[in-house]
Amino acid sequence: MNFLRGVMGGQSAGPQHTEAETIQKLCDRVASSTLLDDRRNAVRALKSLSKKYRLEVGIQAMEHLIHVLQTDRSDSEIIGYALDTLYNIISNDEEEELDDIEEENSTRQSEDLGSQFTEIFIKQPENVTLLLSLLEEFDFHVRWPGVRLLTSLLKQLGPQVQQIILVSPMGVSRLMDLLADSREVIRNDGVLLLQALTRSNAAIQKIVAFENAFERLLDIITEEGNSDGGIVVEDCLLLLQNLLKNNNSNQNFFKEGSYIQRMKPWFEVGDENSGWSAQKVTNLHLMLQLVRVLVSPTNPPGATSSCQKAMFQCGLLQQLCTILMATGIPADILTETINTASEVIRGSQVNQDYFASVNAPSNPPRPAIVVLLMSMVNERQPFVLRCAVLYCFQCFLYKNQKGQGEIVSTLLPSTIDATGNSVSAGQLLCGGLFSTDSLSNWCAAVALAHALQENATQKEQLLRVQLATSIGNPPVSLLQQCTNILSQGSKIQTRVGLLMLLCTWLSNCPIAVTHFLHNSANVPFLTGQIAENLGEEEQLVQGLCALLLGISIYFNDNSLENYMKEKLKQLIEKRIGKENFIEKLGFISKHELYSRASQKPQPNFPSPEYMIFDHEFTKLVKELEGVITKAIYKSSEEDKKEEEVKKTLEQHDNIVTHYKNMIREQDLQLEDLKQQLSTLKCQNEQLQTAVTQQASQIQQHKDQYNLLKVQLGKDSRHHGSHPDGTQVNGIQPEESSGLREEIEELKRNQELLRSQLAEKESLIENLKSSQTSGGSDQSSAAASGQDSEQVAELQQELATLKSQLNSQSVEITRLQTEKHELLQKTEAFAKSVPVQGDSGHVSAAKATDVEGRLSALLQETKELKNEIKALSEERTAIKEQLDSSNSTIAILQNEKDKLELEITDSKKEQDDLLVLLADQDQKILSLKSKLKTLGHPIEEDEESGDQDDEDDDNDDCDKDQDQI
């Protein structure tokens, strides 16, 4: 307060004495008046003076105004006047009432007053809490000035005010209610308030997001007309960016809430010819930036890929491609759309495949990639658009080996269109590579380098490309043409682009290095460039030449006698010097533009002169600079020893890999055999259950048969004492039919037993086949021991079934005997019927009835004989099947003995393998110790990784041994 008084006293053009007294009197009235109307009028007068006499009103009236906010909350009008006055004091916004003649120094002083008054206001945190409570009032004259005042406080001292609001109970939630206000003025200013509140504060951003901010903001954007909306849409988009940028939690919440799908209508612009307003361009630009926030390469890879997937599934990527191929799109919107589509497809195979299938609406249709590359190599196109197309091409090829192969294939002789009717991507890149425009040279070289990034196959394929230089001259390879242009002394940007292409091409590709060294002019050219003392502009070219020569040494397979590693090192030692060579190599990473290019993948340059380094190339330099330095200082003996160690390690790795694959295969086979055994066990349990049920059924039939036999004996005795023609030797027709049903039931049981025997035989055959197929490896030999146990169990079950069948055969024989006795009784009864008729004077009708019944019984008896005969034949067939099953079991027993011998042999072989692996491990340890003594660094991760692999191998072998 004293400081502010000093400022007021030091002003050269302060207010007149009478106006200062007026402000003092008004403050006294606010403080001492007992009538509300007097206080209200005094505050209204202070409000009118606060715009012109901001400093004086602020110094004298701020405490009184805060006291009014605390004590007069019942009167909305005075509260509104007080809030407006505080806003005028704190806000730095220029007002129309200010005179243009006002001195500049006074204006500069007023700009600092806002932060000073804000500091005084928030010195008591209760003032901010009081202001938050006033925002709960629905009255327009209270809520709207309160929103404006709090927004001004956040603009002046944002972090301090944010912290106060964050610790205030329900502070953020109260502010979120502003978005639901039906009055657009308050709602729109509420959006501005939340913008200032969420700026650079992740905690508040999360709270706002989980207070349903996304839903409300997207609803406002839709209500306002999406991209056709006004300034409100712009404010909502800025707030969404604050909530999502660099906030992984909110990005995940946005994706999980299916809000990405609601972004698709934003980009439905169509082919409108009505023109684009400045507000629409701004809105669409912010919408594209919001999409890029969700798929930025700096986000975690998992979050980016999930957002990319959602954008493809909801059709947002398709909508972006439609804008790319549409006509009448403003240049800046087209550029930003290309950048957005680039990051949506970057590293996503599905999205990249879709982008490759997009065609431009031309006649004939051309791929969108070809149309974009035509813009990139066209020097008449805007610089930012060409950079955007290059970024799009890089993102299309990022981790996309399929796309890389398709681009390189357009350069190969077998795929070039002989008619020349269509232009391919490869032809456009070659055209740009050798054009007179240095920017086109650089862009085409970098684009072609991305087609080779981490893809040794395409590096070898590109060696086949032949170019026709002029009529009458033989074609030259693309590699040779690049080196020819380098030697001709073109522009620095062209040479840098070609050197980056050659370094990417030759790295990790010994065949390409051999082709490069095969041209005898290349090495002298590089050594000459490195050895010369040139200006600062040429130092970067010298560093890249040193990198290219170092790659030719490090990835040299010594296939050319004149350019072996040792000879190239000697050449460097004689003509350049090792220290000088390393110094020139360090020029690359020390360049001022190197660190800028290494930060972000997007090629974002202010002008073409700054377009020197590519992001992926900077990663390659960081990877190779150290290893090339070590390779230059190594002696020939160390190189030989290192190569021997590498070969030995490769052989060991191959052996270990072979045995790992063998063990994996054996594990899979063991799993298959275990599944087969479990299936057999289940089937065996089912068969045992069926056998138990059959035994119970047989017992029931025995009991029923004994009961029938007793009943037949009783009926026979009863018939001897009371013959009446309704019985035939004690057998009634109902009893005869019941006996026939019992015979039928026995027949069905016999059929069921036969089917069960067939299933058993099929199980035995399956087991036999599994044992025969499993005899070829160690794992199946191990499993055969378990199979032999299953065979023994099946033998026991077959013996049980055989005994049950024998008992059933005895039962059938007994039934046949009793049937035969019944038939004899029936025939004897038939012979005695006429005699009984003569002696008993039975009527003729009754005799006829008895004869009919006898004939029916005889017919049924014949049928029963036939059924008993069929059952006897079936029993004979079942016995034959049992005999064949016994022979099969004997064969399986012999095979089991053979498998046991094979298991013994397999154990011996596995012991030999373990001994061999132990010897290999001992050799590796000795070789690594030799490397350590020679000074070759060995990473502990590799050692621990090897040790883990060896432990895993030993564990797998122990598991197999236990199973065997």
ChimeraX attribute file (.defattr): number of C-alpha atoms within 10 A of each C-alpha:
attribute: neighborCount
match mode: 1-to-1
recipient: residues
	/A:1	12
	/A:2	8
	/A:3	9
	/A:4	16
	/A:5	13
	/A:6	10
	/A:7	13
	/A:8	16
	/A:9	11
	/A:10	10
	/A:11	12
	/A:12	9
	/A:13	11
	/A:14	14
	/A:15	13
	/A:16	8
	/A:17	8
	/A:18	9
	/A:19	13
	/A:20	15
	/A:21	11
	/A:22	14
	/A:23	21
	/A:24	17
	/A:25	13
	/A:26	22
	/A:27	24
	/A:28	16
	/A:29	19
	/A:30	24
	/A:31	17
	/A:32	11
	/A:33	14
	/A:34	10
	/A:35	10
	/A:36	13
	/A:37	11
	/A:38	15
	/A:39	22
	/A:40	23
	/A:41	16
	/A:42	22
	/A:43	29
	/A:44	20
	/A:45	17
	/A:46	28
	/A:47	23
	/A:48	14
	/A:49	18
	/A:50	22
	/A:51	19
	/A:52	17
	/A:53	19
	/A:54	21
	/A:55	23
	/A:56	22
	/A:57	24
	/A:58	23
	/A:59	17
	/A:60	18
	/A:61	26
	/A:62	20
	/A:63	14
	/A:64	17
	/A:65	23
	/A:66	18
	/A:67	15
	/A:68	22
	/A:69	22
	/A:70	15
	/A:71	10
	/A:72	15
	/A:73	15
	/A:74	10
	/A:75	14
	/A:76	18
	/A:77	17
	/A:78	25
	/A:79	27
	/A:80	23
	/A:81	26
	/A:82	28
	/A:83	29
	/A:84	24
	/A:85	28
	/A:86	28
	/A:87	25
	/A:88	25
	/A:89	28
	/A:90	27
	/A:91	24
	/A:92	18
	/A:93	11
	/A:94	10
	/A:95	10
	/A:96	7
	/A:97	8
	/A:98	10
	/A:99	9
	/A:100	8
	/A:101	6
	/A:102	10
	/A:103	10
	/A:104	10
	/A:105	10
	/A:106	13
	/A:107	12
	/A:108	10
	/A:109	13
	/A:110	17
	/A:111	15
	/A:112	13
	/A:113	21
	/A:114	26
	/A:115	19
	/A:116	16
	/A:117	23
	/A:118	21
	/A:119	17
	/A:120	14
	/A:121	19
	/A:122	17
	/A:123	12
	/A:124	11
	/A:125	15
	/A:126	13
	/A:127	16
	/A:128	20
	/A:129	17
	/A:130	13
	/A:131	19
	/A:132	22
	/A:133	15
	/A:134	22
	/A:135	21
	/A:136	15
	/A:137	15
	/A:138	11
	/A:139	13
	/A:140	16
	/A:141	17
	/A:142	24
	/A:143	24
	/A:144	23
	/A:145	24
	/A:146	27
	/A:147	26
	/A:148	20
	/A:149	23
	/A:150	23
	/A:151	24
	/A:152	24
	/A:153	27
	/A:154	21
	/A:155	21
	/A:156	23
	/A:157	16
	/A:158	18
	/A:159	17
	/A:160	16
	/A:161	21
	/A:162	23
	/A:163	15
	/A:164	16
	/A:165	20
	/A:166	17
	/A:167	11
	/A:168	15
	/A:169	10
	/A:170	13
	/A:171	17
	/A:172	21
	/A:173	13
	/A:174	13
	/A:175	20
	/A:176	23
	/A:177	15
	/A:178	24
	/A:179	20
	/A:180	14
	/A:181	14
	/A:182	9
	/A:183	12
	/A:184	13
	/A:185	11
	/A:186	21
	/A:187	21
	/A:188	19
	/A:189	20
	/A:190	24
	/A:191	24
	/A:192	19
	/A:193	24
	/A:194	27
	/A:195	23
	/A:196	23
	/A:197	29
	/A:198	24
	/A:199	19
	/A:200	16
	/A:201	18
	/A:202	19
	/A:203	13
	/A:204	20
	/A:205	27
	/A:206	19
	/A:207	18
	/A:208	21
	/A:209	20
	/A:210	14
	/A:211	15
	/A:212	11
	/A:213	21
	/A:214	21
	/A:215	14
	/A:216	15
	/A:217	20
	/A:218	19
	/A:219	13
	/A:220	20
	/A:221	21
	/A:222	18
	/A:223	11
	/A:224	15
	/A:225	13
	/A:226	23
	/A:227	24
	/A:228	19
	/A:229	17
	/A:230	16
	/A:231	15
	/A:232	19
	/A:233	29
	/A:234	22
	/A:235	21
	/A:236	24
	/A:237	24
	/A:238	19
	/A:239	24
	/A:240	22
	/A:241	22
	/A:242	22
	/A:243	30
	/A:244	22
	/A:245	19
	/A:246	17
	/A:247	19
	/A:248	18
	/A:249	15
	/A:250	22
	/A:251	22
	/A:252	16
	/A:253	16
	/A:254	20
	/A:255	17
	/A:256	13
	/A:257	12
	/A:258	12
	/A:259	15
	/A:260	18
	/A:261	16
	/A:262	14
	/A:263	21
	/A:264	17
	/A:265	15
	/A:266	19
	/A:267	19
	/A:268	15
	/A:269	15
	/A:270	13
	/A:271	12
	/A:272	11
	/A:273	9
	/A:274	7
	/A:275	10
	/A:276	13
	/A:277	10
	/A:278	8
	/A:279	16
	/A:280	19
	/A:281	17
	/A:282	17
	/A:283	26
	/A:284	23
	/A:285	20
	/A:286	22
	/A:287	25
	/A:288	21
	/A:289	19
	/A:290	21
	/A:291	22
	/A:292	21
	/A:293	21
	/A:294	30
	/A:295	26
	/A:296	20
	/A:297	18
	/A:298	13
	/A:299	17
	/A:300	11
	/A:301	12
	/A:302	9
	/A:303	17
	/A:304	26
	/A:305	20
	/A:306	16
	/A:307	21
	/A:308	25
	/A:309	17
	/A:310	19
	/A:311	24
	/A:312	18
	/A:313	13
	/A:314	16
	/A:315	14
	/A:316	25
	/A:317	24
	/A:318	19
	/A:319	20
	/A:320	21
	/A:321	19
	/A:322	20
	/A:323	21
	/A:324	20
	/A:325	18
	/A:326	16
	/A:327	14
	/A:328	15
	/A:329	20
	/A:330	11
	/A:331	12
	/A:332	15
	/A:333	17
	/A:334	21
	/A:335	20
	/A:336	21
	/A:337	24
	/A:338	26
	/A:339	23
	/A:340	24
	/A:341	27
	/A:342	26
	/A:343	25
	/A:344	31
	/A:345	27
	/A:346	26
	/A:347	21
	/A:348	20
	/A:349	19
	/A:350	12
	/A:351	22
	/A:352	22
	/A:353	15
	/A:354	14
	/A:355	20
	/A:356	15
	/A:357	11
	/A:358	17
	/A:359	18
	/A:360	19
	/A:361	14
	/A:362	10
	/A:363	6
	/A:364	9
	/A:365	11
	/A:366	17
	/A:367	17
	/A:368	19
	/A:369	20
	/A:370	21
	/A:371	19
	/A:372	22
	/A:373	24
	/A:374	21
	/A:375	16
	/A:376	28
	/A:377	26
	/A:378	15
	/A:379	16
	/A:380	9
	/A:381	12
	/A:382	14
	/A:383	16
	/A:384	20
	/A:385	20
	/A:386	25
	/A:387	22
	/A:388	24
	/A:389	25
	/A:390	26
	/A:391	24
	/A:392	26
	/A:393	23
	/A:394	24
	/A:395	24
	/A:396	29
	/A:397	26
	/A:398	21
	/A:399	20
	/A:400	20
	/A:401	18
	/A:402	12
	/A:403	18
	/A:404	21
	/A:405	19
	/A:406	15
	/A:407	21
	/A:408	20
	/A:409	20
	/A:410	18
	/A:411	24
	/A:412	16
	/A:413	13
	/A:414	9
	/A:415	11
	/A:416	16
	/A:417	12
	/A:418	9
	/A:419	6
	/A:420	8
	/A:421	8
	/A:422	14
	/A:423	15
	/A:424	23
	/A:425	22
	/A:426	21
	/A:427	16
	/A:428	18
	/A:429	26
	/A:430	18
	/A:431	16
	/A:432	25
	/A:433	27
	/A:434	18
	/A:435	15
	/A:436	14
	/A:437	16
	/A:438	21
	/A:439	26
	/A:440	24
	/A:441	26
	/A:442	29
	/A:443	29
	/A:444	29
	/A:445	27
	/A:446	28
	/A:447	23
	/A:448	25
	/A:449	24
	/A:450	25
	/A:451	29
	/A:452	25
	/A:453	23
	/A:454	18
	/A:455	18
	/A:456	17
	/A:457	13
	/A:458	20
	/A:459	24
	/A:460	17
	/A:461	16
	/A:462	21
	/A:463	18
	/A:464	14
	/A:465	18
	/A:466	18
	/A:467	17
	/A:468	13
	/A:469	12
	/A:470	8
	/A:471	7
	/A:472	7
	/A:473	8
	/A:474	10
	/A:475	14
	/A:476	13
	/A:477	16
	/A:478	18
	/A:479	20
	/A:480	17
	/A:481	17
	/A:482	18
	/A:483	19
	/A:484	13
	/A:485	15
	/A:486	20
	/A:487	15
	/A:488	9
	/A:489	10
	/A:490	13
	/A:491	14
	/A:492	17
	/A:493	23
	/A:494	26
	/A:495	25
	/A:496	25
	/A:497	26
	/A:498	26
	/A:499	23
	/A:500	25
	/A:501	24
	/A:502	23
	/A:503	23
	/A:504	26
	/A:505	28
	/A:506	24
	/A:507	23
	/A:508	19
	/A:509	20
	/A:510	21
	/A:511	18
	/A:512	24
	/A:513	25
	/A:514	20
	/A:515	15
	/A:516	20
	/A:517	19
	/A:518	14
	/A:519	11
	/A:520	11
	/A:521	13
	/A:522	18
	/A:523	20
	/A:524	12
	/A:525	14
	/A:526	19
	/A:527	19
	/A:528	14
	/A:529	21
	/A:530	26
	/A:531	17
	/A:532	12
	/A:533	10
	/A:534	12
	/A:535	8
	/A:536	10
	/A:537	9
	/A:538	14
	/A:539	21
	/A:540	22
	/A:541	23
	/A:542	28
	/A:543	23
	/A:544	27
	/A:545	28
	/A:546	27
	/A:547	27
	/A:548	24
	/A:549	25
	/A:550	28
	/A:551	25
	/A:552	28
	/A:553	23
	/A:554	21
	/A:555	19
	/A:556	24
	/A:557	16
	/A:558	15
	/A:559	13
	/A:560	13
	/A:561	8
	/A:562	13
	/A:563	21
	/A:564	17
	/A:565	24
	/A:566	18
	/A:567	15
	/A:568	19
	/A:569	22
	/A:570	14
	/A:571	17
	/A:572	22
	/A:573	15
	/A:574	10
	/A:575	15
	/A:576	19
	/A:577	15
	/A:578	18
	/A:579	14
	/A:580	15
	/A:581	25
	/A:582	20
	/A:583	13
	/A:584	22
	/A:585	28
	/A:586	20
	/A:587	19
	/A:588	25
	/A:589	17
	/A:590	11
	/A:591	14
	/A:592	10
	/A:593	15
	/A:594	18
	/A:595	15
	/A:596	16
	/A:597	23
	/A:598	18
	/A:599	11
	/A:600	14
	/A:601	15
	/A:602	21
	/A:603	21
	/A:604	15
	/A:605	15
	/A:606	10
	/A:607	9
	/A:608	13
	/A:609	9
	/A:610	12
	/A:611	20
	/A:612	21
	/A:613	23
	/A:614	25
	/A:615	18
	/A:616	18
	/A:617	21
	/A:618	19
	/A:619	12
	/A:620	15
	/A:621	19
	/A:622	13
	/A:623	11
	/A:624	15
	/A:625	18
	/A:626	11
	/A:627	13
	/A:628	22
	/A:629	18
	/A:630	11
	/A:631	17
	/A:632	22
	/A:633	12
	/A:634	14
	/A:635	11
	/A:636	13
	/A:637	10
	/A:638	16
	/A:639	14
	/A:640	11
	/A:641	15
	/A:642	16
	/A:643	12
	/A:644	13
	/A:645	17
	/A:646	13
	/A:647	12
	/A:648	16
	/A:649	17
	/A:650	12
	/A:651	13
	/A:652	17
	/A:653	13
	/A:654	12
	/A:655	14
	/A:656	17
	/A:657	14
	/A:658	12
	/A:659	16
	/A:660	17
	/A:661	12
	/A:662	13
	/A:663	18
	/A:664	13
	/A:665	14
	/A:666	17
	/A:667	17
	/A:668	13
	/A:669	18
	/A:670	21
	/A:671	15
	/A:672	13
	/A:673	22
	/A:674	15
	/A:675	12
	/A:676	16
	/A:677	18
	/A:678	12
	/A:679	12
	/A:680	18
	/A:681	14
	/A:682	12
	/A:683	15
	/A:684	18
	/A:685	12
	/A:686	12
	/A:687	17
	/A:688	14
	/A:689	11
	/A:690	15
	/A:691	18
	/A:692	12
	/A:693	12
	/A:694	17
	/A:695	13
	/A:696	12
	/A:697	15
	/A:698	19
	/A:699	12
	/A:700	11
	/A:701	16
	/A:702	13
	/A:703	12
	/A:704	13
	/A:705	15
	/A:706	11
	/A:707	11
	/A:708	15
	/A:709	13
	/A:710	11
	/A:711	14
	/A:712	19
	/A:713	14
	/A:714	13
	/A:715	17
	/A:716	19
	/A:717	12
	/A:718	14
	/A:719	18
	/A:720	11
	/A:721	8
	/A:722	10
	/A:723	14
	/A:724	12
	/A:725	16
	/A:726	15
	/A:727	18
	/A:728	23
	/A:729	23
	/A:730	22
	/A:731	20
	/A:732	16
	/A:733	15
	/A:734	9
	/A:735	14
	/A:736	15
	/A:737	13
	/A:738	13
	/A:739	17
	/A:740	17
	/A:741	12
	/A:742	15
	/A:743	19
	/A:744	15
	/A:745	15
	/A:746	19
	/A:747	18
	/A:748	12
	/A:749	16
	/A:750	20
	/A:751	15
	/A:752	14
	/A:753	19
	/A:754	18
	/A:755	12
	/A:756	16
	/A:757	20
	/A:758	15
	/A:759	14
	/A:760	20
	/A:761	19
	/A:762	12
	/A:763	17
	/A:764	21
	/A:765	15
	/A:766	14
	/A:767	21
	/A:768	20
	/A:769	11
	/A:770	18
	/A:771	23
	/A:772	17
	/A:773	12
	/A:774	20
	/A:775	21
	/A:776	12
	/A:777	16
	/A:778	25
	/A:779	25
	/A:780	28
	/A:781	29
	/A:782	26
	/A:783	24
	/A:784	26
	/A:785	18
	/A:786	15
	/A:787	23
	/A:788	20
	/A:789	11
	/A:790	18
	/A:791	20
	/A:792	13
	/A:793	14
	/A:794	18
	/A:795	17
	/A:796	12
	/A:797	17
	/A:798	18
	/A:799	14
	/A:800	13
	/A:801	18
	/A:802	17
	/A:803	12
	/A:804	17
	/A:805	19
	/A:806	14
	/A:807	13
	/A:808	18
	/A:809	17
	/A:810	12
	/A:811	15
	/A:812	19
	/A:813	14
	/A:814	12
	/A:815	15
	/A:816	17
	/A:817	12
	/A:818	13
	/A:819	17
	/A:820	14
	/A:821	12
	/A:822	17
	/A:823	17
	/A:824	12
	/A:825	14
	/A:826	20
	/A:827	16
	/A:828	12
	/A:829	14
	/A:830	17
	/A:831	10
	/A:832	11
	/A:833	16
	/A:834	14
	/A:835	10
	/A:836	13
	/A:837	14
	/A:838	10
	/A:839	8
	/A:840	9
	/A:841	9
	/A:842	14
	/A:843	10
	/A:844	9
	/A:845	9
	/A:846	13
	/A:847	15
	/A:848	11
	/A:849	12
	/A:850	18
	/A:851	16
	/A:852	11
	/A:853	16
	/A:854	19
	/A:855	12
	/A:856	13
	/A:857	21
	/A:858	16
	/A:859	12
	/A:860	15
	/A:861	19
	/A:862	13
	/A:863	13
	/A:864	18
	/A:865	16
	/A:866	12
	/A:867	16
	/A:868	20
	/A:869	13
	/A:870	13
	/A:871	19
	/A:872	16
	/A:873	12
	/A:874	16
	/A:875	19
	/A:876	13
	/A:877	13
	/A:878	20
	/A:879	15
	/A:880	12
	/A:881	16
	/A:882	19
	/A:883	13
	/A:884	13
	/A:885	20
	/A:886	15
	/A:887	12
	/A:888	16
	/A:889	18
	/A:890	12
	/A:891	12
	/A:892	20
	/A:893	15
	/A:894	11
	/A:895	18
	/A:896	22
	/A:897	14
	/A:898	13
	/A:899	24
	/A:900	17
	/A:901	12
	/A:902	19
	/A:903	23
	/A:904	14
	/A:905	14
	/A:906	19
	/A:907	17
	/A:908	11
	/A:909	13
	/A:910	15
	/A:911	14
	/A:912	12
	/A:913	14
	/A:914	15
	/A:915	12
	/A:916	12
	/A:917	19
	/A:918	14
	/A:919	12
	/A:920	18
	/A:921	16
	/A:922	12
	/A:923	15
	/A:924	17
	/A:925	13
	/A:926	12
	/A:927	19
	/A:928	18
	/A:929	14
	/A:930	14
	/A:931	17
	/A:932	12
	/A:933	10
	/A:934	12
	/A:935	10
	/A:936	15
	/A:937	10
	/A:938	12
	/A:939	9
	/A:940	9
	/A:941	9
	/A:942	10
	/A:943	13
	/A:944	11
	/A:945	12
	/A:946	15
	/A:947	13
	/A:948	12
	/A:949	15
	/A:950	16
	/A:951	12
	/A:952	13
	/A:953	19
	/A:954	15
	/A:955	12
	/A:956	16
	/A:957	19
	/A:958	13
	/A:959	12
	/A:960	19
	/A:961	16
	/A:962	9
	/A:963	11
	/A:964	19
